[in-house]
């Protein structure tokens, strides 16, 4: 993983908003350090994890992945061979297991039919083309597609999730249009398209949202408080959120 962005000259941006976003990144990096995302053993496991993590906590995904590994089912061919009922039971800990089993089957058939299970060929496409193809596979939406692009293909596509939206809104830099694409454009249009930066930034936002910028934010201990209208208001008013 690369060092924080201010040590990378090619990541500098002349836009005021870009400089602001990089300041936020630097503070989060200095506080939390590198996050070593995505947790997983190789690109295919990362893709499977990105699908399984939909609407569930990562600890549940880990249990489902362990089941797949124990059953030696963590490959496109084995996912196709397994009866869908058996696959659903293996991934049961991840929740919505019947639906997710169909999603995994769709992915496995796509890889087999179009790439003869050559994952490297699948992931080697240009970012926009691969994203379009991913979105055409049953069960893969924008967030999951960007997880795969960023963490499996190492392509610069910023992931937008609930945690990112929360922090961006509280920081007062949210786009006028409340859509996935608008939030993503905030980063794409103001930061250099660097996969390492996007990787670390998204992971840091998620960690900060879980530990500090919670639903009831802990603004008094936040490293972004002086940059954040929500934090400034809370500190000024003497509001201290409880864990």
HELIX and SHEET records of a PDB file:
HELIX    1   1 UNK A    5  UNK A    7  5                                   3    
HELIX    2   2 UNK A    9  UNK A   11  5                                   3    
HELIX    3   3 UNK A   16  UNK A   32  1                                  17    
HELIX    4   4 UNK A   43  UNK A   52  1                                  10    
HELIX    5   5 UNK A   58  UNK A   70  1                                  13    
HELIX    6   6 UNK A   76  UNK A   81  1                                   6    
HELIX    7   7 UNK A   84  UNK A   90  1                                   7    
HELIX    8   8 UNK A   92  UNK A   94  5                                   3    
HELIX    9   9 UNK A   97  UNK A  115  1                                  19    
HELIX   10  10 UNK A  119  UNK A  123  1                                   5    
HELIX   11  11 UNK A  127  UNK A  135  1                                   9    
HELIX   12  12 UNK A  142  UNK A  147  1                                   6    
HELIX   13  13 UNK A  148  UNK A  152  3                                   5    
HELIX   14  14 UNK A  162  UNK A  170  1                                   9    
HELIX   15  15 UNK A  180  UNK A  188  1                                   9    
HELIX   16  16 UNK A  195  UNK A  211  1                                  17    
HELIX   17  17 UNK A  219  UNK A  221  5                                   3    
HELIX   18  18 UNK A  225  UNK A  227  5                                   3    
HELIX   19  19 UNK A  229  UNK A  236  1                                   8    
END                                                                             
